[in-house]
Structure formats: structure tokens, C-alpha cells
Amino acid sequence: GSAGGAVAILAQASPWFSSPAHRCAMGKGTKKVGICGKYGTRYGATLRKLVKKIEMQSKATYLCPFCGRTGVKREAGGIWKCRGCKKVMAGGCWTLATPAAVTVRATIHRLKKLQAEAK
């Protein structure tokens, strides 16, 4: 194709381009900003850091409490779906389990354990 011809012409013209290290040189992405690179220099560093944290949490895959597979992804705000067992569950807006929900679950578990010991 025309791209191959262009590469050949550039390789003849420049020894830099023909070296193996630079032949398939793609950008390394970002060093610090990660997922927030799309915002560039806009909105300020502090807001971008907050958005980075939220976006990384919402785009991550979580462990399914039903099947044990790491395949729970966010469908919409607070709606999470496992790609393994296809179960849909409610959770936090940005994370599957909010800190408050984790505390409540632990408290309920502890109270059930105390109640079982009392019997």
C-alpha cells in the first residue's frame, strides 16, 4: 500500500527512521495523568486528580460475590453486572461496594454471629 511506500522512502531518507528502535515507535501514553490525559491542561490539577480516582474506580472490574469471577463492570450509576454469571446488582455509583455498605455488612455479620453464640 501507500503507507509501506512512504515508510520505505522515509527509511532511505533518514537513518533515524530506519533504525529498529524507531520503526514501530508508538507513544508511551502518559506518565502521571493516566485516564485523565484526555482532559489535557484544562480544569486544574486537583480536579483532574479527583476525576482520575473516580474514573479508575468506575472503569475497574470487581470480584463477583455470587460466582467469584473478576468480571463485575459498571452498567450505569449504581448498577453493576457480572460478565460471568450475568447477575445484575446494585452498588455504589463509582464502586461496587461503598465504605458505608462494607461497614453495615460487617456489623450485620458480627451481630448474627453474636446471636448464634447466644443460642
C-alpha positions as CSV (number, residue, x, y, z in Angstrom):
1,G,0.0,0.0,0.0
2,S,0.9,3.7,0.0
3,A,1.9,3.6,3.7
4,G,4.5,0.9,3.0
5,G,5.9,3.0,0.2
6,A,6.1,6.1,2.4
7,V,8.0,4.1,5.1
8,A,10.5,2.9,2.5
9,I,11.0,6.4,1.2
10,L,11.5,7.8,4.8
11,A,13.8,4.9,5.7
12,Q,16.0,5.8,2.7
13,A,16.0,9.5,3.5
14,S,16.7,9.2,7.2
15,P,18.9,6.7,9.1
16,W,17.0,7.6,12.3
17,F,13.7,6.3,10.8
18,S,15.2,3.0,9.6
19,S,16.7,2.0,13.0
20,P,14.7,-0.9,14.6
21,A,14.1,1.1,17.8
22,H,12.2,3.8,16.0
23,R,10.5,1.8,13.2
24,C,7.4,0.9,15.3
25,A,7.6,3.7,17.8
26,M,4.3,4.4,19.3
27,G,3.6,6.9,22.1
28,K,4.2,5.5,25.6
29,G,0.9,7.1,26.8
30,T,1.0,9.2,29.9
31,K,3.4,9.1,32.8
32,K,1.3,10.6,35.6
33,V,-2.2,11.6,34.4
34,G,-3.3,8.2,33.2
35,I,-7.0,8.1,32.3
36,C,-7.3,11.9,32.7
37,G,-4.9,12.6,29.8
38,K,-8.0,13.3,27.7
39,Y,-8.6,16.5,29.6
40,G,-5.2,17.9,28.8
41,T,-4.3,21.0,30.8
42,R,-8.0,22.0,31.4
43,Y,-9.9,22.1,34.7
44,G,-6.9,22.2,37.1
45,A,-4.7,19.5,38.6
46,T,-6.7,18.9,41.8
47,L,-10.0,18.3,39.9
48,R,-8.3,16.1,37.4
49,K,-6.8,14.0,40.3
50,L,-10.3,13.6,41.8
51,V,-11.8,12.6,38.4
52,K,-8.9,10.2,37.9
53,K,-9.7,8.4,41.1
54,I,-13.4,8.2,40.3
55,E,-12.9,7.1,36.7
56,M,-10.4,4.4,37.6
57,Q,-12.9,3.0,40.2
58,S,-15.8,3.1,37.9
59,K,-13.9,1.5,34.9
60,A,-12.3,-1.3,37.0
61,T,-13.6,-4.8,37.1
62,Y,-14.6,-6.2,40.6
63,L,-14.9,-9.6,42.1
64,C,-18.4,-11.1,41.8
65,P,-19.9,-12.0,45.2
66,F,-22.0,-14.7,43.5
67,C,-19.7,-16.6,41.2
68,G,-16.2,-15.4,42.4
69,R,-15.1,-14.3,38.9
70,T,-13.4,-10.9,38.5
71,G,-15.9,-9.7,35.9
72,V,-18.3,-7.2,37.5
73,K,-18.5,-4.0,35.5
74,R,-20.5,-0.8,35.8
75,E,-23.5,-0.6,33.6
76,A,-24.8,2.7,34.9
77,G,-24.7,4.8,38.1
78,G,-25.1,2.3,40.9
79,I,-25.9,-0.7,38.5
80,W,-23.3,-3.4,38.2
81,K,-23.3,-6.6,36.1
82,C,-21.2,-9.7,36.2
83,R,-19.9,-10.9,32.9
84,G,-19.6,-14.4,34.2
85,C,-22.9,-15.2,35.8
86,K,-24.9,-12.3,34.2
87,K,-26.2,-11.2,37.6
88,V,-27.1,-7.6,37.9
89,M,-26.6,-6.0,41.3
90,A,-27.0,-2.6,43.0
91,G,-23.9,-1.0,44.4
92,G,-22.3,2.4,44.8
93,C,-22.2,4.9,42.0
94,W,-18.5,4.7,41.4
95,T,-17.5,1.4,43.2
96,L,-19.3,-1.9,43.6
97,A,-19.3,-1.6,47.4
98,T,-19.3,1.8,49.2
99,P,-17.4,2.1,52.5
100,A,-20.7,2.6,54.3
101,A,-22.1,-0.6,52.8
102,V,-19.0,-2.6,53.8
103,T,-19.4,-1.3,57.4
104,V,-23.1,-2.3,57.5
105,R,-22.3,-5.7,56.1
106,A,-19.6,-6.3,58.7
107,T,-21.9,-5.1,61.5
108,I,-24.7,-7.4,60.4
109,H,-22.3,-10.4,60.2
110,R,-21.0,-9.6,63.7
111,L,-24.5,-9.3,65.2
112,K,-25.6,-12.6,63.5
113,K,-22.5,-14.3,64.9
114,L,-23.2,-13.0,68.5
115,Q,-26.9,-14.1,68.2
116,A,-25.8,-17.6,67.1
117,E,-23.4,-17.9,70.0
118,A,-26.2,-16.8,72.5
119,K,-28.4,-19.7,71.4
